Amino acid sequence: MLNLFSQPKILLDENIIDWIFNCYAWALEQFDRDVFLNESTLVIPDNKHFPGKETSAEGMASLIFDQVKNYAGMTHWPTQLYNLAESNGQVPQSQPVVISGALRGRKAIEQSNQSPSAQSIVFQSAMPQSSMPISSMPQPDPNIVFTYHPQQLKSPEGIIAHFAHGLSNHLVSSATTPPPGGADYIPMAGELAGIFMGFGIMFANSAVVPRAGGCGGCGGGQSPVRQVFLSEEEATYALAVFCVLKNIEAKSASKHLKKHLRGFFKSAVKDCRKRIGQYSSLQLQTGL
């Protein structure tokens, strides 16, 4: 018999799957296991989880960004949001920013409120260096700088993932050891850290996105809704790992995924449950 009808379906390359699991173990070690286990939630892209409405692009972007910070457990982070459509490309660089005490979660927020002058974690700017003459550059911002273009608001899931990715990139920059694979994998680890924080549905649904609308001159039509480093399938598999580790019912996530990803997600959850025993670091850290 050739067993043509009993071949196991290959979801992803084995090396990619192994990297996703190892990256979760790395994130649990680096970014507070207890916050992941006890506070992180599966963030749903709906009006219940993202209530409110603003009449201006600035107001809406700020509302979404604040809600993303809240779900990430980073409301104590000093941030400043800039509208690229109004900045003419002259967005100030972040100065090195100090985060007091723990990085995220309720304990971190309480520590920040109690000891705002404490210094422990310093983030360097994630913004690219400007080519403008020094005399014409805006003054550095004392906060962590985040940017958006109003056209991104046309894709709610895309802009949520965009903001979550910005936060997770800074989180990854605080790690004491590089992610699995080394420095070359930092861009992918930044996105996986966003999924690790609970935003996996948005990352999976916006991994393949139309380019933002608008004219070529305004900037909106020149770039995708967000930077993408993990494919649809990779992001969806990482979401499955999150749900398995958090013991979240698969249906709670799958019904919010794009239809063509739901079957893959269901298979990924089954695959994760079979594989989880191979990763002792995840078993020890999550109690599975």
N, C-alpha and C positions, 0 to 999 in steps of 0.2 A: 504494500500500500504506500502511496506517495504522501498520504496525510495532507492532501491539498486543502481540506476543509477544517483542519484542526491547527493550523499555524497560528501562533499567538500574534496579535496585531502589535506592530512596533509603533509606539506613540511618538517617541523622540529618540534621538541618538543616545546610546547608553552613557556616553561621557557627559552629555548635557544634563541628563537626569541625575547622575551622580553629583555634578556640580551644584545643582539646585538644592539637593539634600544637604550637601556639605556647607553650602552658603547659609542655609537656615541654621545649622549648628554654629557656624561662625557668628551669625547675627545674634543668636541667643546668648552667646558668650560675651559679645561686645556691647549689646544694647539693652541690657536689663531683662533677664529671663522672667522675673516676677511681673513686670509690666506687660510682657507678651501674654503670660498665662492668665493674669488676673484682670487686666484692664483693656487690652487690645480687643477690638470688636470688628466684625465684618461690616464694613461701611457700605451702605446701600445707596445707589444713585436715584433717590426719589425725593419728593417734596417733604416727606416725613423726616428724613435725615438731613435735608438741606432746605429748611423752611425760610420764608421771607422773600421779599422782592424789593428791588431798588429801581428807580427811574433812570439812573445814569449808569454808564459803563463802569465808571470808577466805583460807584456805590455797590454794584452787583459783584464786581471782581473782589472788592474788599470783603463783602459779606461771605462769599464762597471761601476766600482765603482764610478768614477767621474760623470758619467752620472746619476746614481741613486741619488747621493748627490744633483745634480742640480735639478732634478725633485722634490726631497724632500724639496728643499729650504734650504739646509744645506751646501752649498759650503764653508761657513765660519767656519765650524767645523774643528778643528785640528785633523786629522786622520792619521793613519799609517797602511798600509796593509802588512800582512805577509803571505808568502807562506809556508804552513805547510809541504809540501814535502821537503823543503830545511832547515827547522828550527830544525829538529830532536826533535820536541816536546818542544823546548826551546824558546817559545814565551814570550817576556817580558810582565809584567803586566802593565796596564795603571796606571799612577799616577792620582790623582784627577785632572780633567780637567775643566778649566773655560771657559764658553761660554759667550761672551760679549752681554749684552742687550737681545733683544728678541731671541727666540730659532730658528725660521725658517722664511723663506719668504724674499721678497725683502727688507723690512724695517730692518730686522735683519741683513742682509748682509751689508746694508749701514751703520748701526750703528757700526758694527764690524770694517768696514773700517775706520770710523771716529774716533772711540775710542777703539783701540785695547787693551788698558790697563785696560778698565773697567772690573769689576768683579761682577757678579750677580748670575750665575748658575754654580754649581759645580757638575760634574758627577763623581761618584765613578766607579772603574773598574768593568766591567761586566764579566771579565775573572775569571775562577775558580782558587782558590789558588793552587799553585804548591806544589808537594810533594818533589821536589828536595832540596838538601841541599842549604842553603843560599849562600854558597861560589860558587856554580856552577850555580846559577840562573842568567839569563841575567839582565842587569840593567833596571830598570823601564823606560818605554817609556813616554815622556812628552805629547804624543798625545793619542787620543782614539784608542785603538788597535782593529783591525779587521783582521780576518783570512779567508783563503780559501784554498782549495786543487785544484790543476790543473784539477783533474778529474771532478770537478764541472762544468768546462767550457763546458763539453759535453752536459749539460742541460742549455741552455741560460736562459730560464725562471726560472729554479731552482736557478741559481746563482744570478739573479736579485732579486728574492724574498729573498734569503739568505742575501744579502747586505742590502736590504730595511728593513728586520727584525732586523738586527743588529742596524741600525739607530733608528728604532722605539722602540726597547728595551730601548735604552738610553733616548729617548724622554719620554717614560713612567716612567722611573726612576726619572724624574724631576717633576712629578705631585705632587701637594700639597695635594691631597686626593687620596686614593686607588681607583681602578676601581670598578664598580658594582660587588658585591660578595666578595670584600675584597682582601687581599693579595694572597689568593690561586688562584685568577683568573688573576694575573699579567702575567703569560706566555701566556694565551689566549689573554689578552688585548694588549700585545706587538705585536702579529700578527695582531689583528684587527686594531691597530694603523697604521700598514703598509698599510692595505687596505684603511684606512681613508686618508692616504697620496697620494693615487692614484694608488697603485700597485696591485689592487685586481685581475686583470686578471692573473697575474703571480702567485699569491698566490693560486688561485683556480686551475689553470692548473698544479701546482706542488705539490698539497696537497697529491697526491698519486704518488710517484716517484720511479723508480728503484734505487736500491743501486748503488752508484758510482762504475765504473769499476776499474780495476787495481788489482794488486796482494794483498794478505792479508797483506804482510809485509810492503807495501808502505803506507798503511793507507787509500788509496782511496777506497778499497773494503770493509772497515770496518764500514762505516757510510753512511746514506742516503745523497742525494744531499743537503738537508737542514733539519733543525729541523721543525717538523710539530706539531702544537697544535690544529688547527681547521681542521675539516674534509672538504672534497671537497664541500659538500652541505653547511656547515656553512660558509666557505669562499665565496662561490658563493652567498649566501643570503646576506652576508655583502657587497659584491660588488653591489648587487641590491640596497641596501640602499644608497650606495654612489651615484649611478646613479640617483636615485629618488631625493635625496637631492640636487644634482647638476643639475637636469633637463637635464640629458644626455640621448639621444635617446638610447633605449635598443639595437638596432641593432649595434650601434657603439662598444658595448662591446661583444655582443653575437657572432658575426662573428669571434672573436679571441679566443673564448673559445673552449675547447675540445668538440667534437660533442655530447658526452653523457651528457654534462652539459648545453647545450643550451636550451633544453626544461625546465629544472629545473629553469634556470635563468629567462626565460620568465614568468614562473608562479610566481617566487619570486618577480619580479618587480610588477606584478599585486597585489600580496599579500601586498607588501610594501605600495603601493598607497592606499589600503583600510585601512591599519592600522595606517598610519602616523598621522592621526587626533587624535589618542589616546594618543600621546606623546606631551603634550603642550610645553615641554622644547625644542623639536626639531622645533615646529612651531614658537616659539618666536625667536629662534636663527637663523633660516634659512629663515623666512618670508613666509613659506608655508601656 
